Amino acid sequence: MVAILVSKGTSGGFTVKVNDERVETSHVVNVPQGFAATLGLGEVPDEELVRASFAFLLEREPPTSVLPRFSLDVISRYFPEYPREVGKYIGPDVKDGRSGNL
């Protein structure tokens, strides 16, 4: 079981810790302003977009291969399917704006 913990960082980005029972990794992630909308995801909160993006990445590579520091907009350079696939990793309550707590 993989645990993805996302927390707001001090510089406006997010700190992500991934624990897959064998290894724990730490990452610093930036989200460009309005990025969820450019992906067709409306106003999905940045924290949820980061969590969904890591779920997407971890199905394709081990946590140790994920860059330690990056912006979400670079993912599609490595995985061209990211813009059309990441929405599948966001829960329906979040997409519908009904989630009060992430």
C-alpha positions in Angstrom: 0.0 0.0 0.0 1.4 3.4 -1.0 0.7 6.4 1.3 0.8 9.9 -0.3 0.9 12.7 2.2 0.5 16.2 0.8 1.1 19.4 2.9 1.2 23.0 2.0 4.8 24.3 2.0 6.1 27.6 3.2 7.0 29.0 -0.2 3.6 28.4 -1.8 4.4 24.9 -3.1 3.6 21.6 -1.6 5.7 19.0 0.3 4.8 15.4 -0.7 5.9 12.4 1.3 5.5 9.0 -0.4 5.8 5.8 1.7 5.5 2.5 -0.2 6.4 0.2 2.7 10.0 -0.2 1.4 11.1 3.4 1.1 10.0 6.9 2.0 10.7 9.7 -0.4 10.1 13.5 -0.1 9.3 15.9 -2.9 8.7 19.6 -3.3 6.0 20.4 -5.9 4.8 23.7 -7.4 1.4 24.1 -9.1 1.1 26.8 -11.7 -1.8 29.2 -11.0 -4.9 27.9 -12.7 -3.3 24.7 -13.7 -6.3 22.5 -12.8 -8.5 24.6 -15.2 -5.9 24.1 -18.1 -6.4 20.3 -17.5 -10.1 20.7 -17.8 -10.6 20.0 -14.1 -12.2 23.3 -13.1 -11.4 24.4 -9.6 -10.0 21.2 -8.1 -8.0 22.3 -5.1 -4.2 22.3 -5.7 -3.6 19.8 -2.9 -5.9 17.3 -4.5 -4.3 17.9 -7.9 -0.9 17.2 -6.4 -2.2 14.0 -4.7 -3.8 12.8 -7.9 -0.7 13.6 -9.9 1.4 11.5 -7.6 -1.1 8.6 -7.9 -0.7 8.9 -11.6 3.1 9.0 -11.4 3.4 6.1 -9.0 1.5 3.8 -11.4 4.2 4.4 -13.9 7.4 4.6 -11.9 8.7 3.9 -8.4 8.8 6.7 -5.9 12.6 6.9 -6.1 12.3 7.8 -9.8 10.0 10.8 -9.2 12.0 14.0 -9.3 12.7 15.5 -5.9 11.6 19.0 -7.0 9.3 19.9 -9.9 6.3 21.7 -11.2 3.2 19.8 -12.2 3.3 21.3 -15.7 6.5 19.3 -16.5 4.9 15.9 -16.0 3.5 15.8 -19.6 7.0 16.1 -20.9 7.7 12.6 -19.5 4.2 11.2 -19.7 2.2 12.8 -22.6 -1.0 11.1 -21.4 -0.9 13.0 -18.1 -3.3 15.9 -19.1 -6.1 13.5 -20.2 -5.5 10.8 -17.5 -4.9 12.7 -14.3 -8.6 13.4 -13.8 -9.2 9.7 -13.3 -7.3 9.9 -10.0 -9.5 12.7 -8.5 -12.5 11.4 -6.5 -16.0 12.3 -7.6 -16.7 14.3 -4.5 -13.7 16.6 -5.2 -14.7 17.0 -8.9 -18.2 18.0 -7.9 -17.0 20.5 -5.3 -18.5 18.6 -2.4 -15.3 17.7 -0.5 -14.8 19.9 2.5 -11.6 18.3 3.8 -8.8 16.9 1.8 
